[in-house]
Amino acid sequence: MLNEPTIEKLHGLRLAVMAEAWQQQQKDGQIGALSFDERFTLLVDAEHQARDNRRLTRLLKDAQLRIPQACVEDVATSAARGLEKAMLRQLASCSWVNEHLNVLITGGTGVGKSFLACALGQSACRRALRVTYRRVPRLLDELALARAEGSHARLLAKLAKFDVLVLDDWGLGVPKDSQRHDLLEVIEDRYGRVSTVVTSQLPVGKWHEWIGDPTMADAILDRLVNNAYKIDLKGPSRRRPETEPNN
């Protein structure tokens, strides 16, 4: 067939979806009603959409969000809950990432802090931003292991490159001196350059006490809190069976 060489060239150019869409057009008896420009637009749209989907899949896989299915459309908002719809809409736009601001989410157990943080992470992935998720206790263990293996600086540099770093479960346990230094390094590397999302059961006002060392606490919180949106979620635990969204 005369189309075969063109199909092969499209595959050679890594335009497989466009090639498939073109083949589908050949089977559509009504496609002749469209102009060349309209048909070509459909082909380009198909390829563009497929590439967007592949990129989003890759970004979500790399992000390793604790709740990968979390999305802002499923986040409940109300004045009583401490999260207004206008605020969520603003955060979903990811303008805060472009402005290198942080988001601090506090509240009791089960109110949906992790769900909201992961939903914001997914929104960032939708906008082709690089996201990564870490529980703070495991991150501190990861950094300690990296120091022992001689890869500490490399791990810090890797974390600094993500557009959004989600730090879940901030404030658990009592940090050691080396862990305080690690937290400062992580926050310092990101300050004014990229954004961080933090969830914690502790109110922001108690973070200084949790960190322990006054000088270290001042340095960390100055870089983390002063340029941040602060959300204090309220209400009863929203934990439900796995068959229902925990938002």
SERO-4910 file (N, C-alpha, C, O; in steps of 0.05 Angstrom, whole numbers):
BEGIN
 pado doro    nc1    nc2    nc3   cac1   cac2   cac3    cc1    cc2    cc3    oc1    oc2    oc3
  Met    A     17    -24      0      0      0      0     18     25      0     40     25     11
  Leu    A      7     47    -13     22     71    -14     27     84     13     45     99     17
  Asn    A      9     77     32     11     89     59     33     76     76     42     89     95
  Glu    A     41     52     69     60     38     86     87     53     90     96     54    113
  Pro    A     99     65     70    124     80     75    120    103     94    137    108    111
  Thr    A     97    116     92     91    139    111     88    129    139     97    141    158
  Ile    A     73    106    142     70     94    168     97     87    181    102     93    204
  Glu    A    115     76    165    141     68    175    157     93    183    171     93    203
  Lys    A    154    115    168    169    139    174    158    151    200    173    162    217
  Leu    A    132    150    204    120    161    229    130    145    253    137    156    274
  His    A    132    119    250    143    102    272    172    109    276    182    110    299
  Gly    A    187    113    254    215    121    256    219    147    271    240    151    284
  Leu    A    200    165    268    201    191    282    188    189    310    185    210    323
  Arg    A    182    165    319    170    161    345    143    174    347    136    186    368
  Leu    A    127    173    325    100    184    324     80    161    321     63    162    303
  Ala    A     83    141    338     67    116    335     37    122    338     21    110    323
  Val    A     30    139    357      2    145    362    -10    160    338    -33    155    330
  Met    A      6    178    326     -4    192    303     -8    173    279    -27    175    264
  Ala    A     11    154    277      8    133    256    -17    117    260    -32    112    241
  Glu    A    -22    109    284    -46     93    290    -71    109    285    -91     99    274
  Ala    A    -71    135    293    -94    152    289    -99    156    259   -122    157    250
  Trp    A    -78    158    243    -81    161    214    -93    136    202   -111    138    185
  Gln    A    -84    113    211    -95     88    201   -125     86    208   -141     76    192
  Gln    A   -132     95    232   -160     95    240   -177    113    222   -200    108    216
  Gln    A   -165    136    215   -179    154    197   -185    141    170   -206    146    158
  Gln    A   -167    125    160   -171    112    134   -195     93    135   -208     89    114
  Lys    A   -202     83    159   -224     65    161   -251     79    167   -272     66    167
  Asp    A   -250    105    171   -273    121    178   -286    131    152   -274    148    138
  Gly    A   -310    121    145   -323    128    120   -332    157    120   -337    168     98
  Gln    A   -334    170    143   -343    198    144   -320    218    146   -325    242    148
  Ile    A   -295    208    147   -273    226    151   -270    246    128   -258    268    132
  Gly    A   -280    238    104   -277    256     81   -292    282     84   -287    301     69
  Ala    A   -311    283    103   -326    307    108   -309    329    121   -317    352    121
  Leu    A   -287    321    132   -269    340    146   -248    350    126   -240    337    108
  Ser    A   -240    375    131   -219    387    115   -192    374    123   -190    361    143
  Phe    A   -171    380    106   -145    369    113   -135    381    139   -124    366    156
  Asp    A   -140    406    144   -131    419    169   -144    406    193   -131    401    213
  Glu    A   -170    400    190   -184    387    213   -174    359    218   -171    351    241
  Arg    A   -169    344    197   -159    317    200   -131    317    212   -124    301    229
  Phe    A   -114    336    203    -87    338    213    -87    346    242    -71    336    258
  Thr    A   -105    364    250   -107    372    278   -114    349    295   -104    346    318
  Leu    A   -132    331    286   -139    307    302   -115    289    306   -111    278    327
  Leu    A    -98    287    286    -74    270    288    -55    282    308    -44    267    325
  Val    A    -50    308    306    -32    321    324    -42    320    353    -27    315    372
  Asp    A    -68    324    356    -80    323    383    -77    295    396    -71    293    419
  Ala    A    -81    274    379    -78    247    389    -50    242    399    -46    230    420
  Glu    A    -30    250    384     -2    246    392      5    263    417     18    253    435
  His    A     -4    287    417      1    305    440    -11    294    465      2    294    486
  Gln    A    -36    285    464    -50    274    487    -36    249    498    -32    245    522
  Ala    A    -27    232    479    -13    207    487     13    213    502     20    200    521
  Arg    A     27    233    492     53    241    504     48    253    532     63    248    551
  Asp    A     27    269    534     20    281    560     14    258    580     22    259    603
  Asn    A     -2    238    571     -9    216    589     15    200    598     17    192    621
  Arg    A     33    195    579     58    180    586     75    196    606     86    184    624
  Arg    A     77    222    601     93    238    620     81    239    648     95    236    667
  Leu    A     54    241    649     41    241    675     44    215    689     49    214    713
  Thr    A     42    193    674     46    166    686     74    164    697     78    153    719
  Arg    A     94    173    683    122    172    692    126    190    716    140    181    735
  Leu    A    115    214    716    119    232    739    106    221    764    117    223    786
  Leu    A     82    209    761     68    198    784     83    174    795     85    170    819
  Lys    A     95    158    777    110    135    786    135    144    801    142    132    822
  Asp    A    148    164    791    172    175    805    166    188    831    182    187    850
  Ala    A    142    200    833    134    214    857    130    195    881    136    202    904
  Gln    A    121    171    875    116    151    896     98    162    919    105    160    942
  Leu    A     77    175    911     58    187    931     46    165    948     39    143    938
  Arg    A     43    170    973     32    151    992      3    143    984     -5    120    987
  Ile    A    -12    162    973    -39    157    964    -40    166    935    -48    188    929
  Pro    A    -32    148    917    -29    156    888    -55    164    875    -55    179    855
  Gln    A    -78    154    885   -104    161    873   -115    188    883   -136    196    873
  Ala    A   -102    200    902   -111    226    913   -111    247    892    -91    251    878
  Cys    A   -133    262    890   -134    285    871   -151    307    884   -168    302    901
  Val    A   -146    331    875   -159    355    888   -189    354    884   -204    365    900
  Glu    A   -198    341    862   -227    340    857   -242    324    879   -266    328    883
  Asp    A   -227    307    894   -240    291    915   -235    302    943   -244    290    962
  Val    A   -222    325    945   -217    337    971   -241    352    980   -251    369    966
  Ala    A   -251    346   1004   -274    360   1015   -266    387   1026   -246    390   1039
  Thr    A   -283    407   1021   -277    434   1030   -301    445   1046   -324    439   1039
  Ser    A   -295    461   1066   -316    475   1081   -302    493   1101   -279    488   1108
  Ala    A   -316    514   1110   -305    532   1130   -300    517   1156   -280    521   1169
  Ala    A   -319    499   1163   -316    484   1188   -292    465   1187   -280    460   1208
  Arg    A   -284    456   1163   -261    438   1161   -235    453   1161   -214    441   1166
  Gly    A   -236    479   1156   -211    495   1155   -199    497   1128   -176    505   1125
  Leu    A   -214    488   1107   -203    490   1080   -226    500   1062   -244    485   1056
  Glu    A   -224    525   1054   -244    537   1036   -240    528   1007   -217    522    999
  Lys    A   -261    528    992   -259    520    964   -241    538    948   -226    529    931
  Ala    A   -241    564    954   -224    583    940   -195    578    945   -178    580    927
  Met    A   -188    570    970   -161    564    976   -152    539    961   -130    538    950
  Leu    A   -168    518    961   -161    494    947   -158    499    917   -139    488    905
  Arg    A   -175    515    906   -173    522    877   -146    536    872   -133    530    851
  Gln    A   -139    554    889   -113    568    886    -90    549    888    -71    551    872
  Leu    A    -90    531    907    -69    512    910    -67    492    887    -46    485    878
  Ala    A    -91    485    876    -92    466    854    -80    478    829    -70    463    811
  Ser    A    -79    504    827    -67    518    803    -37    516    803    -24    520    783
  Cys    A    -26    509    826      3    506    830     19    533    826     43    533    821
  Ser    A      4    555    829     18    581    828     39    583    851     59    597    848
  Trp    A     33    570    873     51    570    896     78    557    889     99    564    900
  Val    A     77    537    871    102    525    863    119    544    846    143    546    849
  Asn    A    105    558    828    119    578    811    131    600    828    151    612    820
  Glu    A    119    606    851    128    627    869    147    616    890    157    631    907
  His    A    153    590    889    172    577    908    162    580    937    178    585    955
  Leu    A    136    576    941    124    577    968    120    549    978    120    530    963
  Asn    A    115    547   1004    110    521   1016     81    518   1025     66    538   1026
  Val    A     72    494   1031     45    489   1042     48    472   1067     60    450   1066
  Leu    A     38    482   1089     40    468   1115     12    460   1123     -6    476   1126
  Ile    A      8    433   1126    -18    422   1132    -17    409   1160     -2    390   1164
  Thr    A    -33    419   1178    -33    408   1205    -62    398   1212    -81    405   1198
  Gly    A    -64    382   1233    -90    372   1242    -87    346   1256    -66    334   1255
  Gly    A   -109    337   1268   -109    312   1283   -107    287   1265   -107    289   1240
  Thr    A   -105    264   1278   -103    239   1263   -128    234   1246   -150    237   1256
  Gly    A   -123    227   1221   -145    219   1204   -162    241   1191   -182    235   1179
  Val    A   -154    266   1194   -170    288   1182   -165    292   1152   -178    308   1140
  Gly    A   -145    277   1141   -140    279   1113   -116    295   1105   -114    305   1082
  Lys    A    -96    298   1123    -72    313   1116    -56    301   1093    -49    314   1074
  Ser    A    -51    274   1096    -36    261   1075    -50    261   1048    -38    263   1027
  Phe    A    -77    257   1050    -93    257   1025    -90    284   1011    -85    285    986
  Leu    A    -93    306   1025    -90    332   1014    -62    337   1002    -59    347    980
  Ala    A    -42    329   1018    -14    333   1009     -9    317    983      3    327    964
  Cys    A    -19    292    982    -15    276    957    -32    287    934    -23    286    911
  Ala    A    -55    298    940    -71    310    919    -57    334    907    -58    338    883
  Leu    A    -44    350    924    -29    373    913     -5    363    897      3    375    877
  Gly    A      7    341    906     29    329    891     20    320    864     34    324    844
  Gln    A     -4    308    863    -14    299    837    -20    323    819    -14    321    795
  Ser    A    -30    344    830    -35    368    814    -10    379    802     -9    388    779
  Ala    A     12    378    817     38    387    807     47    369    784     58    378    764
  Cys    A     43    343    787     51    324    766     35    330    740     46    328    719
  Arg    A     10    337    743     -7    343    720      5    367    704      1    369    680
  Arg    A     19    384    718     31    407    705     60    403    699     76    421    696
  Ala    A     67    377    696     94    369    688    116    378    707    139    382    700
  Leu    A    109    380    733    128    387    754    138    361    767    123    342    770
  Arg    A    163    361    775    175    337    788    169    337    818    174    357    832
  Val    A    158    315    827    148    313    855    161    288    867    165    268    854
  Thr    A    166    289    893    174    265    908    162    266    936    159    287    948
  Tyr    A    156    242    946    143    240    972    161    225    992    174    206    984
  Arg    A    163    235   1016    178    222   1037    163    225   1064    153    246   1071
  Arg    A    162    203   1079    155    206   1107    180    215   1122    201    204   1118
  Val    A    177    235   1139    200    246   1152    217    226   1168    241    226   1165
  Pro    A    205    208   1183    222    188   1197    239    171   1178    262    166   1184
  Arg    A    227    163   1156    242    147   1137    263    163   1122    285    153   1115
  Leu    A    256    188   1117    276    206   1104    301    209   1121    323    209   1111
  Leu    A    296    213   1147    319    217   1165    336    191   1166    360    193   1168
  Asp    A    323    168   1166    338    143   1165    353    140   1138    376    131   1138
  Glu    A    340    149   1117    353    148   1090    377    166   1089    398    158   1078
  Leu    A    376    189   1101    398    207   1101    421    197   1119    444    200   1112
  Ala    A    414    184   1141    434    173   1159    449    150   1145    474    148   1147
  Leu    A    434    133   1131    447    112   1116    464    122   1093    486    112   1088
  Ala    A    455    143   1080    471    155   1058    497    167   1069    518    165   1056
  Arg    A    496    179   1093    520    189   1105    540    167   1110    564    170   1105
  Ala    A    530    144   1120    548    121   1126    559    110   1101    582     99   1101
  Glu    A    545    111   1079    554    100   1053    569    119   1036    578    112   1014
  Gly    A    571    144   1045    586    164   1029    570    177   1007    582    190    989
  Ser    A    543    174   1008    527    185    986    508    207    997    488    214    984
  His    A    515    218   1020    498    238   1033    494    263   1016    472    272   1012
  Ala    A    516    274   1006    515    298    990    499    293    964    484    310    955
  Arg    A    502    269    952    488    262    928    458    261    933    442    270    916
  Leu    A    450    249    955    421    248    962    410    275    967    388    281    957
  Leu    A    424    292    981    414    320    986    411    334    959    391    349    955
  Ala    A    430    331    941    428    344    915    404    334    899    391    349    885
  Lys    A    399    308    901    376    296    887    350    308    898    332    315    882
  Leu    A    347    310    924    323    320    936    318    350    929    296    359    925
  Ala    A    340    364    926    338    393    920    328    398    892    319    421    886
  Lys    A    329    379    874    321    383    846    291    380    841    281    388    820
  Phe    A    277    368    860    248    364    856    234    391    859    240    406    877
  Asp    A    214    396    842    199    420    844    182    421    869    177    442    881
  Val    A    172    397    877    156    395    902    165    371    918    167    348    907
  Leu    A    172    375    943    179    354    961    157    352    982    152    371    997
  Val    A    143    329    984    122    325   1004    135    311   1028    145    289   1026
  Leu    A    135    324   1051    145    313   1076    122    307   1094    110    324   1106
  Asp    A    116    281   1096     93    272   1112    102    264   1140    124    255   1144
  Asp    A     84    267   1159     89    258   1187    112    274   1200    129    262   1214
  Trp    A    113    299   1195    132    317   1209    125    319   1238    101    322   1245
  Gly    A    145    316   1255    140    319   1284    137    293   1300    130    294   1323
  Leu    A    142    270   1287    141    245   1301    168    239   1314    189    244   1301
  Gly    A    168    228   1338    194    222   1351    208    247   1360    198    269   1358
  Val    A    232    242   1371    249    264   1380    275    264   1363    290    245   1364
  Pro    A    279    285   1347    302    285   1329    329    287   1343    332    301   1363
  Lys    A    348    272   1333    375    274   1343    389    298   1331    379    311   1312
  Asp    A    413    305   1341    427    328   1331    433    325   1302    430    344   1286
  Ser    A    442    301   1293    449    297   1265    424    300   1248    426    309   1225
  Gln    A    401    292   1258    376    293   1243    367    322   1240    356    330   1219
  Arg    A    371    338   1261    365    367   1258    382    380   1236    372    395   1220
  His    A    407    372   1235    425    383   1214    415    374   1187    415    390   1168
  Asp    A    406    349   1185    396    339   1159    371    354   1150    369    361   1127
  Leu    A    353    359   1169    329    374   1162    336    402   1153    324    412   1134
  Leu    A    355    415   1166    363    442   1158    375    441   1130    370    459   1114
  Glu    A    392    421   1124    404    419   1098    383    416   1076    384    428   1055
  Val    A    363    398   1081    342    394   1062    326    420   1057    321    427   1034
  Ile    A    318    433   1078    302    457   1076    319    480   1064    309    495   1047
  Glu    A    343    483   1072    361    504   1062    365    501   1032    364    521   1018
  Asp    A    369    477   1022    374    473    994    350    480    977    352    487    953
  Arg    A    326    480    989    301    485    974    291    514    978    275    523    962
  Tyr    A    301    527    998    291    554   1005    293    574    982    315    578    971
  Gly    A    271    585    974    271    606    953    275    595    925    276    611    907
  Arg    A    277    569    922    282    557    896    260    538    887    251    539    864
  Val    A    251    522    905    230    502    900    211    501    924    215    515    944
  Ser    A    191    483    923    170    483    943    169    457    959    177    436    950
  Thr    A    159    460    984    157    437   1002    129    437   1014    118    457   1022
  Val    A    117    413   1015     92    408   1029     97    392   1054    110    371   1052
  Val    A     88    401   1077     93    388   1102     66    381   1115     48    398   1116
  Thr    A     63    357   1125     40    350   1141     49    343   1170     70    331   1173
  Ser    A     33    350   1189     41    345   1217     16    345   1235     -3    360   1231
  Gln    A     17    327   1255     -4    328   1276      1    350   1295    -17    359   1309
  Leu    A     26    360   1296     33    382   1314     25    409   1302     30    413   1278
  Pro    A     13    426   1317      9    454   1307     35    467   1301     56    460   1313
  Val    A     35    485   1282     60    498   1274     74    511   1298     98    512   1299
  Gly    A     58    521   1316     69    535   1339     86    517   1357    101    527   1374
  Lys    A     83    490   1354     98    472   1371    122    460   1356    136    443   1367
  Trp    A    126    468   1331    149    456   1316    176    464   1327    195    449   1327
  His    A    177    489   1337    203    498   1349    211    480   1372    234    472   1375
  Glu    A    191    474   1389    196    457   1412    204    429   1403    222    417   1415
  Trp    A    191    419   1382    197    392   1373    225    389   1362    239    370   1367
  Ile    A    234    409   1347    261    409   1336    282    408   1359    302    395   1357
  Gly    A    276    423   1380    293    421   1404    314    443   1406    311    461   1422
  Asp    A    334    442   1390    356    461   1391    345    489   1381    337    491   1358
  Pro    A    346    509   1398    334    535   1391    346    548   1366    331    558   1349
  Thr    A    372    547   1364    385    559   1340    378    544   1315    372    556   1295
  Met    A    379    518   1316    372    501   1293    342    505   1286    335    507   1262
  Ala    A    325    506   1306    297    509   1301    291    536   1288    275    537   1269
  Asp    A    304    557   1297    301    583   1285    308    583   1255    294    593   1238
  Ala    A    330    570   1249    340    569   1222    321    553   1204    315    561   1181
  Ile    A    312    530   1213    294    513   1197    267    527   1193    258    528   1170
  Leu    A    255    536   1214    228    548   1212    228    574   1197    208    581   1184
  Asp    A    250    589   1199    251    614   1184    250    609   1154    238    625   1139
  Arg    A    261    587   1145    262    580   1117    236    565   1108    230    564   1084
  Leu    A    222    553   1127    200    536   1121    173    549   1125    154    545   1109
  Val    A    170    564   1146    144    574   1155    136    601   1144    113    606   1136
  Asn    A    156    619   1142    149    647   1136    140    651   1107    127    672   1101
  Asn    A    146    633   1090    138    635   1062    119    613   1054    122    600   1033
  Ala    A     98    608   1071     82    584   1067     52    590   1071     44    608   1086
  Tyr    A     36    575   1056      7    573   1061      4    554   1085     17    534   1087
  Lys    A    -14    561   1104    -18    545   1128    -47    536   1129    -66    552   1128
  Ile    A    -51    510   1130    -78    498   1131    -80    481   1156    -64    462   1160
  Asp    A    -99    487   1173   -104    472   1197   -130    457   1194   -151    468   1199
  Leu    A   -129    431   1186   -153    416   1181   -166    408   1208   -153    402   1228
  Lys    A   -192    410   1208   -208    404   1232   -228    382   1227   -233    374   1204
  Gly    A   -241    373   1249   -263    354   1246   -255    327   1255   -232    322   1263
  Pro    A   -274    308   1255   -269    280   1263   -252    266   1243   -248    275   1220
  Ser    A   -242    243   1251   -226    226   1233   -243    219   1208   -266    211   1211
  Arg    A   -230    221   1185   -244    214   1160   -234    187   1149   -239    181   1126
  Arg    A   -221    172   1165   -211    146   1156   -235    128   1151   -253    125   1167
  Arg    A   -234    115   1127   -255     97   1119   -244     72   1108   -219     70   1104
  Pro    A   -260     52   1102   -250     28   1089   -236     35   1063   -242     55   1051
  Glu    A   -218     17   1054   -202     22   1030   -219     26   1005   -210     38    986
  Thr    A   -244     17   1006   -261     19    983   -272     47    980   -283     54    959
  Glu    A   -268     64   1000   -278     91    999   -254    111   1001   -235    105   1015
  Pro    A   -256    134    987   -234    153    988   -230    165   1016   -250    172   1029
  Asn    A   -206    167   1026   -200    179   1052   -191    208   1047   -167    213   1046
  Asn    A   -210    226   1044   -203    253   1037   -208    273   1059   -203    297   1056
***
